[in-house]
Amino acid sequence: MVIGRTANITRPHLNGRVNCQYRNKCWLGCPFGAYFSTQSATLPAAVATGNLTLRPFSIVTKILYDKDTKRAKGVEVLDAETNKTYEYFAKIIFLNASALNSAWVLMNSATDVWPGGLGSSSGELGHNVMDHHFRAGAHGEMPGYEDKYVYGRRANGIYIPRYRNLFGDKRDYIRGFGYQGSAGREGWSREIPEMSIGGGFKDELSEPGNWTMGITGFGETLPYHDNRIFLDASKKDKWGLPVLSMDAVIRDNEQKMRVDMMADAQEMLEKAGLKNVKTYNNGYNMGGGIHEMGTARMGRDPKTSVLNGFNQVWDAPNVYVTDGAAMTSAACQNPSLTYLAMTARAVDHAVGELKKQNL
Amino acid sequence: MMNRRDALARVALLMGGAVIGADYLLTGCSPASTDKTQEKAGDSAAASNYKPLDAKQQAYLDEVGETILPATKTPGAKAAKVGSFMAVMVRDCYTPADQEIFTKGLTQLEEASQKLNGKGYLESTPAQRTALLTALDTEQKNYSKTKTPEQPNHYFRMIKELTLLGFFTSEPGATQALRYLPVPGKYDGNVPYKKGDRAWATT
């Protein structure tokens, strides 16, 4: 068991970013810039170069593809406010609209050459949708420590790295899961069975309750070809663009894994001394983990993948896709930092190729 | 590490069960008049006929809430205006079926008061109010023990839930009954605690 890995800074940083204030409100967008986000970290850095032009309210409708050079030459943009269409041209395009929308842009591009869109020649574009399935685990009560409490709200918990199907372990499913979890004293929403209403009840609820701890499995979803997203030509959005349809479920391997997510959690918490340990499986639907990926996967072979090993679209090498769409497997870890690393690597590659005049 | 939906789901558990209306709480309270909601509740008439709680009913619920969570050394439910909180929650987050149970529940509460104390709730003494609501809480607890998800919710469970939710998330509840600390600035996972120290308002 280790502390979780989060992108919160603990001391002041560049671009006026202040250290974490332990509010645990990261998801609202950190006004201190302590939690990493595009708005707090990378956009200010990009602005500081003097080379950034931001065009808000822009819907990229397609990548403009040049049949003669077999390269992309730019993008078509629909202004969401005025409905006017613009074209922008570039030597290199980085398509990072997030996994599902990057696939959408590709599917909507170069359809005169490939009916399924740019990057569809392998038959894998939009397929192999993955996520992390979770909402199964256990929680219990820790007796004692009534004279202890916490100050502040650390926006982090504990992490238990994957151990299943590793080091000689073999289960009736493949791959595995990690756990995320936390401990704390119960708050006013707890049940006090022996109390009903009144002043004593209110004053009791105004004090912290027992220590509890819970852990939740985050499991790998396999890349099934049948799990896919596709353009629905029969449904258009308010701009007349085809909407994305999704057809993806977790299957036998994931369901078997969820049994272990509960049972292992119970065993660990009980061995750690927790009482009244209860397991739960609150169900899961694809996308619930908000770690969607795999819709334009990388690979060694253009026949089985959309992107090459440097995130370049096989069918248009000056188009790089470096968000979750590029992933070949989901593993069981939170993926954003991996996307960032892959992006840095791809950018370095693109600059090198540009200097060699290969793009 | 925890995402927003999880964080909200933690608040959605109350009194040992899921908060009534939690489906809508988690999605940001969609109006109960959508077609989908009506289909789910199978009661479209109730949606179109629903009358939000008026000022008199809200004042009545303030008094009911004050018996559930009275002012002690810290303010009570009335100071937190739980009646007006309930009006919004029932209007925006309850299904038509639950809205009907809640509205009828106000009449049922009044009838129970007549039966037990021989007078209306507002005319009752604090001791009589406490006796009545304690009995109703026992009734809803026993009912909830064997209730299946398909069976209707108990109106007093609704009132008690919304009183707790409204009070402890209100300014007087969060800052006086509990300790509110918007910007802690640091974290210490091992600080001394002695009985009587108030809990933090946010986790």
Interface residues (C-beta under 8 A of the other chain):
Chain A: G4 T6 Q21 Y22 R23 N24 W27 E146 D147 K148 Y149 V150 Y151 G152 R153 R154 N156 G157 Y159 Q180 S182 G184 R185 G187 W188 S189 E191 P193 S196 I197 G198 G199 F201 K202 D203 L205 S206 E207 P208 G288 I290 N334
Chain B: M1 M2 N3 R4 R5 A7 R10 V11 L13 L14 M15 G16 T67 I68 L69 P70 T72 K73 T74 G76 T130 L133 T134 D137 T138 K160 L164 F167 F168 A177 L178 L181 P182 V183 P184 G185 K186 Y187 D188 G189 N190 V191 P192 Y193 K194 K195 G196 D197 R198 A199 W200 T202 T203
